[in-house]
Amino acid sequence: MYDFVAKKVPWGKLQQEMFLKVKENLVNPPLSNLPDPNNTYVVYTDASNYYMGAVLHQVDLYNILQRVVAYEARKFSGAELNYDTREKEFYSIIHALKKWEHHLRDKRFIVYTHHHSLQFVLQQKLPTGRVYRWLDT
């Protein structure tokens, strides 16, 4: 949505539909559902300079509907504010996985983030000390 509200980007039908969907979800947020141990979990995360957020979903057995199980958001504090963008995005994943460990342990789940470089974090030969500690937990 951010790209669509930037300067010099035309506002068309798609942008209007996205705006209305965001507005509807803010006015009437999707209700949390009880988790089903038979369904796949999906974790969405995002981070900005000051905040991180995550949503835990489950996909139904037919892979049609995603139902919200839980929300998480918090402000970065102290030294966390000094993390670079990649570390903040990665930390938002680590935070969400720890927060919902009781749901995710021994289960198959998918993590989505828009920060594409994170797909290579597990392939790094020498991650930074901070990232290495997060991977080790």
Secondary structure in CASP SS format (residue, H / E / C, confidence):
PFRMAT SS
TARGET T0000
AUTHOR 0000-0000-0000
METHOD secondary structure of the structure
MODEL  1
M C 1.00
Y H 1.00
D H 1.00
F H 1.00
V H 1.00
A C 1.00
K C 1.00
K C 1.00
V C 1.00
P C 1.00
W C 1.00
G C 1.00
K H 1.00
L H 1.00
Q H 1.00
Q H 1.00
E H 1.00
M H 1.00
F H 1.00
L H 1.00
K H 1.00
V H 1.00
K H 1.00
E H 1.00
N H 1.00
L H 1.00
V H 1.00
N C 1.00
P C 1.00
P C 1.00
L C 1.00
S C 1.00
N C 1.00
L C 1.00
P C 1.00
D C 1.00
P C 1.00
N C 1.00
N C 1.00
T E 1.00
Y E 1.00
V E 1.00
V E 1.00
Y E 1.00
T E 1.00
D E 1.00
A E 1.00
S C 1.00
N C 1.00
Y C 1.00
Y E 1.00
M E 1.00
G E 1.00
A E 1.00
V E 1.00
L E 1.00
H E 1.00
Q E 1.00
V E 1.00
D C 1.00
L C 1.00
Y C 1.00
N C 1.00
I C 1.00
L C 1.00
Q E 1.00
R E 1.00
V E 1.00
V E 1.00
A E 1.00
Y E 1.00
E E 1.00
A E 1.00
R E 1.00
K E 1.00
F C 1.00
S C 1.00
G H 1.00
A H 1.00
E H 1.00
L H 1.00
N H 1.00
Y C 1.00
D C 1.00
T H 1.00
R H 1.00
E H 1.00
K H 1.00
E H 1.00
F H 1.00
Y H 1.00
S H 1.00
I H 1.00
I H 1.00
H H 1.00
A H 1.00
L H 1.00
K H 1.00
K H 1.00
W C 1.00
E H 1.00
H H 1.00
H H 1.00
L H 1.00
R C 1.00
D C 1.00
K C 1.00
R C 1.00
F E 1.00
I E 1.00
V E 1.00
Y E 1.00
T C 1.00
H C 1.00
H C 1.00
H H 1.00
S H 1.00
L H 1.00
Q H 1.00
F H 1.00
V H 1.00
L H 1.00
Q H 1.00
Q C 1.00
K C 1.00
L C 1.00
P C 1.00
T C 1.00
G H 1.00
R H 1.00
V H 1.00
Y H 1.00
R H 1.00
W H 1.00
L H 1.00
D H 1.00
T C 1.00
END
